[in-house]
Amino acid sequence: MMGVLMSEVTGPEDRRFAVFQPMAGRLLLVIGAAILAACSGSAAASTTTTTTVLTTTTNGATPATSTTSQGVTMQLSSPAFVDQGMIPGRFTCDGVDVSPELVIEGVPAGTVSLVLVVEDPDAPGGTWDHWLVFDMAVIASIPEDVGAIGTSGLNSWQRTGYGGPCPPSGTHRYFFTMVALDAELGLAEGANKAEIMSAAEGHVLAEAVLMGTYSR
């Protein structure tokens, strides 16, 4: 992947989390309502509190977390880099450009499929989509250089599969977002991010985000 055409020079409109943010808002309303109900109840009433906790996994990576409506913490991490850390060159266009291993923990009960979105919101022309996968089975990890998994969406290079960080210059952030859904989307291979996000609306159970950086 060389030259201006292969760098993140132009990209689609930044719609990151346009579908997933409303779910987070609804979860906050549910939690807030539960707290108010507990405060107005009798002293004998019991309450359940959910807490999002950052932990360090055995591979040394600090995973991003997301608390679900069930009080389960969903986490996404990688043995290749820590959250907010530098992504090694091996996983970029300056290296062999293979996808990093990802570890998924705390997937909530009722999850039918997983969606993975990898994107760079710092690309000059708007958010650049590096990897889109949907209708993945519920799994505990995605191996390095996985190749085919789930159903592949169309990235900003107008192809399916993984494309690693390849900024034209400076330091860019790369968000790996894993989303748990209560249904399969049933879209055809090559669906774009807007189509995936639209189909996912109303089916989000939880999400976890891992962010890495890369500089050129």
C-alpha positions as CSV (number, residue, x, y, z in Angstrom):
1,M,0.0,0.0,0.0
2,M,2.0,2.9,-1.3
3,G,1.4,6.4,-2.6
4,V,-1.2,9.0,-2.1
5,L,-4.0,6.9,-3.5
6,M,-3.5,4.3,-0.8
7,S,-3.3,6.7,2.1
8,E,-6.3,8.0,4.1
9,V,-6.6,11.2,2.0
10,T,-10.4,11.2,1.4
11,G,-13.2,9.5,3.2
12,P,-16.9,9.5,3.9
13,E,-18.7,11.7,6.3
14,D,-17.9,11.1,10.0
15,R,-20.8,9.1,11.3
16,R,-19.0,7.3,14.0
17,F,-21.3,5.9,16.7
18,A,-24.4,7.6,15.0
19,V,-26.3,4.4,15.7
20,F,-24.6,3.3,18.9
21,Q,-24.8,6.5,20.9
22,P,-28.6,6.4,21.2
23,M,-28.3,3.0,22.8
24,A,-25.8,4.4,25.3
25,G,-28.2,7.2,26.1
26,R,-31.1,4.8,26.7
27,L,-28.9,2.8,29.1
28,L,-28.1,5.9,31.0
29,L,-31.9,6.7,31.3
30,V,-32.6,3.2,32.5
31,I,-29.8,3.4,35.1
32,G,-31.0,6.9,36.2
33,A,-34.5,5.7,36.6
34,A,-33.4,2.8,38.7
35,I,-31.4,5.2,41.0
36,L,-34.4,7.5,41.4
37,A,-36.7,4.5,42.2
38,A,-34.2,3.3,44.8
39,C,-34.0,6.7,46.5
40,S,-37.8,7.0,46.7
41,G,-38.3,3.5,48.0
42,S,-38.3,2.2,51.5
43,A,-35.1,1.7,53.5
44,A,-35.7,-2.1,53.3
45,A,-35.7,-2.1,49.5
46,S,-32.6,-3.5,47.8
47,T,-30.9,-2.1,44.7
48,T,-28.5,-3.3,42.1
49,T,-25.6,-1.2,41.0
50,T,-23.6,-1.7,37.8
51,T,-20.0,-0.5,37.6
52,T,-17.7,-0.3,34.6
53,V,-14.2,-1.4,35.7
54,L,-11.0,-1.2,33.7
55,T,-8.8,-4.3,34.2
56,T,-5.5,-5.5,32.9
57,T,-5.6,-8.8,31.0
58,T,-3.0,-11.4,31.2
59,N,-1.5,-10.3,27.9
60,G,-0.8,-6.9,29.4
61,A,-3.3,-4.9,27.3
62,T,-5.7,-2.6,29.0
63,P,-9.1,-3.2,27.4
64,A,-11.8,-0.6,26.7
65,T,-15.1,-1.4,28.5
66,S,-18.8,-0.8,28.1
67,T,-21.4,-1.6,30.7
68,T,-24.5,-3.3,29.3
69,S,-28.1,-3.0,30.5
70,Q,-27.6,-6.4,32.2
71,G,-24.7,-5.0,34.3
72,V,-22.2,-7.0,32.4
73,T,-18.9,-5.4,31.3
74,M,-18.0,-5.9,27.7
75,Q,-14.3,-5.5,27.0
76,L,-12.1,-5.4,23.8
77,S,-8.3,-5.7,24.0
78,S,-5.4,-6.7,21.9
79,P,-2.1,-8.4,22.9
80,A,-0.5,-6.2,20.2
81,F,-1.0,-2.8,21.8
82,V,-2.6,-1.2,24.9
83,D,-5.6,1.1,24.7
84,Q,-4.5,4.5,23.5
85,G,-1.1,3.1,22.7
86,M,0.9,2.9,19.5
87,I,-0.1,0.3,17.0
88,P,3.0,-1.7,15.9
89,G,4.1,-1.2,12.3
90,R,3.4,-4.8,11.5
91,F,-0.3,-4.0,11.4
92,T,0.0,-1.0,9.1
93,C,0.7,-0.2,5.4
94,D,4.3,0.3,6.4
95,G,4.6,-3.3,7.5
96,V,3.0,-6.5,6.4
97,D,-0.5,-5.0,6.9
98,V,-2.2,-7.8,8.7
99,S,-5.0,-7.4,11.3
100,P,-4.1,-7.6,15.0
101,E,-5.4,-10.2,17.4
102,L,-8.4,-9.0,19.3
103,V,-9.8,-10.4,22.6
104,I,-13.5,-10.0,23.4
105,E,-14.8,-10.5,26.9
106,G,-18.1,-10.0,28.7
107,V,-20.4,-10.4,25.7
108,P,-23.9,-10.1,27.2
109,A,-26.4,-12.9,27.2
110,G,-28.8,-12.8,24.3
111,T,-26.1,-11.7,21.8
112,V,-26.8,-13.3,18.4
113,S,-24.0,-11.6,16.4
114,L,-21.1,-9.2,16.6
115,V,-20.1,-6.3,14.5
116,L,-16.6,-4.9,14.2
117,V,-15.8,-1.4,12.9
118,V,-12.3,-0.1,12.6
119,E,-12.0,3.6,11.6
120,D,-9.8,6.6,11.6
121,P,-11.7,9.9,12.4
122,D,-8.5,12.0,11.8
123,A,-8.3,11.3,8.0
124,P,-8.1,14.6,6.1
125,G,-11.3,14.0,4.1
126,G,-13.4,12.6,7.0
127,T,-13.6,9.3,8.8
128,W,-11.8,6.5,7.0
129,D,-13.1,3.0,7.4
130,H,-10.4,0.4,7.7
131,W,-12.3,-2.8,8.5
132,L,-16.0,-3.7,8.6
133,V,-17.3,-7.1,9.6
134,F,-20.8,-8.0,10.6
135,D,-22.8,-11.1,11.4
136,M,-19.9,-12.6,13.3
137,A,-20.7,-15.5,15.6
138,V,-20.2,-14.9,19.3
139,I,-16.5,-15.6,19.8
140,A,-13.8,-15.0,22.5
141,S,-11.1,-13.8,20.1
142,I,-10.2,-12.9,16.6
143,P,-6.7,-14.3,15.5
144,E,-4.0,-12.2,14.0
145,D,-4.2,-12.0,10.2
146,V,-7.6,-13.7,10.4
147,G,-8.6,-13.4,6.8
148,A,-12.3,-14.3,6.3
149,I,-14.6,-13.9,9.4
150,G,-18.3,-13.2,9.5
151,T,-19.5,-11.1,6.5
152,S,-17.2,-8.4,5.2
153,G,-18.3,-4.9,4.6
154,L,-16.8,-2.4,2.2
155,N,-14.0,-0.3,3.6
156,S,-12.9,3.2,2.3
157,W,-10.5,1.6,-0.2
158,Q,-13.7,0.2,-1.7
159,R,-12.7,-3.4,-0.9
160,T,-13.5,-5.9,1.7
161,G,-11.1,-7.1,4.5
162,Y,-8.6,-5.3,6.7
163,G,-6.6,-2.3,5.7
164,G,-4.1,-1.1,8.3
165,P,-3.3,2.4,9.5
166,C,-1.8,4.4,6.6
167,P,-2.0,8.1,7.5
168,P,-0.6,10.7,5.0
169,S,1.2,12.4,7.9
170,G,1.1,13.0,11.6
171,T,-0.5,11.0,14.4
172,H,-3.9,9.4,13.8
173,R,-6.3,7.5,16.1
174,Y,-7.8,4.2,15.2
175,F,-10.9,3.1,16.9
176,F,-11.7,-0.7,17.0
177,T,-15.4,-0.9,18.0
178,M,-17.0,-4.3,18.8
179,V,-20.8,-4.2,19.0
180,A,-23.1,-7.0,20.4
181,L,-26.4,-7.3,18.6
182,D,-29.5,-9.3,19.4
183,A,-30.0,-10.3,15.8
184,E,-28.1,-11.0,12.6
185,L,-28.2,-8.2,10.0
186,G,-28.5,-10.4,6.9
187,L,-26.9,-7.9,4.6
188,A,-24.9,-8.9,1.6
189,E,-21.1,-8.9,1.6
190,G,-19.8,-5.5,0.6
191,A,-22.4,-3.5,2.5
192,N,-21.0,-0.1,3.5
193,K,-20.8,1.3,7.1
194,A,-24.0,3.4,6.7
195,E,-26.0,0.3,5.6
196,I,-24.5,-1.7,8.5
197,M,-25.3,1.0,11.1
198,S,-28.8,1.5,9.8
199,A,-29.5,-2.2,10.0
200,A,-28.1,-2.4,13.5
201,E,-30.3,0.3,14.9
202,G,-32.5,-1.0,17.6
203,H,-30.5,-4.2,18.1
204,V,-27.5,-3.0,20.1
205,L,-26.9,-4.7,23.4
206,A,-23.5,-3.4,24.2
207,E,-20.3,-2.1,22.7
208,A,-16.6,-1.9,23.6
209,V,-14.0,0.4,22.0
210,L,-10.2,-0.1,21.8
211,M,-8.2,2.9,20.5
212,G,-4.7,2.8,19.1
213,T,-2.6,5.4,17.4
214,Y,-0.1,5.5,14.6
215,S,2.3,8.1,13.2
216,R,4.1,8.7,9.9
